[in-house]
Structure formats: structure tokens, C-alpha cells
Amino acid sequence: MNLSDPNNLLIAGVYYVITGGLVLFSLFGIYVLLRYGKSTLLAFAVSVFYAFIFLAILSQSYQSLVALLQ
């Protein structure tokens, strides 16, 4: 990733800010699901499934960012 260009640095910064916001909202959503869900086991299973999907999306978006900034 070439971050010597100010435009690339700005794009990477915006990506990380948006990603950080999504992580915080996701953590809050998982907390609400675990805290107020009817079945703890089902809520935990849904949370783990969501975490794997979220990590897959983050890795793909990071690969896109790296490809964009090269």
C-alpha cells in the first residue's frame, strides 16, 4: 500500500474511521443480542456466525483498499 500520496492517506483514513464505526455498532448489536435475547445459546450462535461474516467482509474490503492504493 502506497501511503506517500496524500490522497491515498486520506482514503485509508476514511476507510479506517468507517471500519471503526462499524465495529463499534456491531459490538453494540452483539451486546444487545446477548443481553436481551431469549435464548443465550441461540444468541451466542448468532453472534459467532455474525462475527465470521463480519470478518470475511472486512478482509475483502481491506484487500480492495490495498488494490486501490497500489
GUMAR-823084 format. One record per residue (C-alpha): residue in one letter; z negated, y negated, x. Coordinates in pm, 1 decimal. Last residue first. Example, Ala and Ser with C-alpha at 12.3 -4.5 7.8 and 13.67 -1.06 7.14 Angstrom:
2
r: S	w: -714.0	v: 106.0	u: 1367.0
r: A	w: -780.0	v: 450.0	u: 1230.0
This chain:
70
r: Q	w: 523.9	v: -41.7	u: -126.5
r: L	w: 325.3	v: -223.1	u: -395.3
r: L	w: 486.3	v: -59.9	u: -697.7
r: A	w: 453.2	v: 293.2	u: -560.3
r: V	w: 83.4	v: 235.6	u: -488.4
r: L	w: 30.2	v: 94.8	u: -837.0
r: S	w: 211.9	v: 387.2	u: -996.4
r: Q	w: -3.8	v: 630.6	u: -798.4
r: Y	w: -310.8	v: 441.5	u: -921.0
r: S	w: -186.9	v: 466.8	u: -1280.5
r: Q	w: -141.2	v: 842.2	u: -1242.2
r: S	w: -487.2	v: 886.0	u: -1088.8
r: L	w: -647.8	v: 676.2	u: -1361.7
r: I	w: -475.8	v: 871.9	u: -1639.0
r: A	w: -591.9	v: 1202.6	u: -1490.5
r: L	w: -945.3	v: 1066.8	u: -1450.9
r: F	w: -950.7	v: 956.9	u: -1816.8
r: I	w: -826.7	v: 1298.1	u: -1933.2
r: F	w: -1097.2	v: 1473.8	u: -1731.1
r: A	w: -1366.0	v: 1233.6	u: -1857.0
r: Y	w: -1251.9	v: 1278.1	u: -2218.0
r: F	w: -1290.9	v: 1656.4	u: -2190.4
r: V	w: -1638.6	v: 1612.3	u: -2040.2
r: S	w: -1736.7	v: 1371.2	u: -2316.8
r: V	w: -1600.1	v: 1597.2	u: -2592.1
r: A	w: -1799.8	v: 1891.2	u: -2452.0
r: F	w: -2115.4	v: 1678.9	u: -2428.2
r: A	w: -2078.1	v: 1558.5	u: -2786.6
r: L	w: -2025.7	v: 1917.6	u: -2902.2
r: L	w: -2338.4	v: 2034.1	u: -2719.5
r: T	w: -2546.0	v: 1741.7	u: -2844.3
r: S	w: -2448.2	v: 1798.2	u: -3206.1
r: K	w: -2476.1	v: 1505.1	u: -3448.5
r: G	w: -2370.8	v: 1239.5	u: -3200.8
r: Y	w: -2585.4	v: 925.6	u: -3172.7
r: R	w: -2693.7	v: 931.9	u: -2809.0
r: L	w: -2415.9	v: 1145.9	u: -2660.7
r: L	w: -2136.7	v: 966.8	u: -2845.2
r: V	w: -2290.2	v: 625.4	u: -2785.7
r: Y	w: -2326.7	v: 698.6	u: -2413.7
r: I	w: -1969.5	v: 829.0	u: -2394.8
r: G	w: -1841.1	v: 510.5	u: -2555.1
r: F	w: -2048.5	v: 296.3	u: -2319.4
r: L	w: -1911.5	v: 485.1	u: -2020.2
r: S	w: -1560.2	v: 436.4	u: -2151.6
r: F	w: -1613.7	v: 63.8	u: -2202.8
r: L	w: -1744.5	v: 31.2	u: -1847.2
r: V	w: -1457.0	v: 237.2	u: -1703.7
r: L	w: -1202.4	v: 32.8	u: -1898.1
r: G	w: -1347.5	v: -289.7	u: -1760.0
r: G	w: -1337.5	v: -153.6	u: -1404.6
r: T	w: -975.6	v: -45.8	u: -1449.0
r: I	w: -879.9	v: -391.8	u: -1576.6
r: V	w: -1052.4	v: -556.7	u: -1278.8
r: Y	w: -898.5	v: -306.7	u: -1035.9
r: Y	w: -545.1	v: -359.5	u: -1168.2
r: V	w: -586.2	v: -738.7	u: -1165.6
r: G	w: -693.7	v: -722.5	u: -800.7
r: A	w: -403.2	v: -494.0	u: -707.7
r: I	w: -153.5	v: -732.1	u: -871.1
r: L	w: -312.6	v: -1032.3	u: -697.6
r: L	w: -303.4	v: -859.3	u: -359.3
r: N	w: 58.7	v: -765.1	u: -414.5
r: N	w: 141.1	v: -1126.8	u: -496.3
r: P	w: -48.7	v: -1245.1	u: -186.7
r: D	w: 167.6	v: -1024.2	u: 40.5
r: S	w: -42.3	v: -856.9	u: 311.9
r: L	w: -158.2	v: -591.6	u: 64.9
r: N	w: 107.6	v: -332.7	u: 149.8
r: M	w: 0.0	v: 0.0	u: 0.0
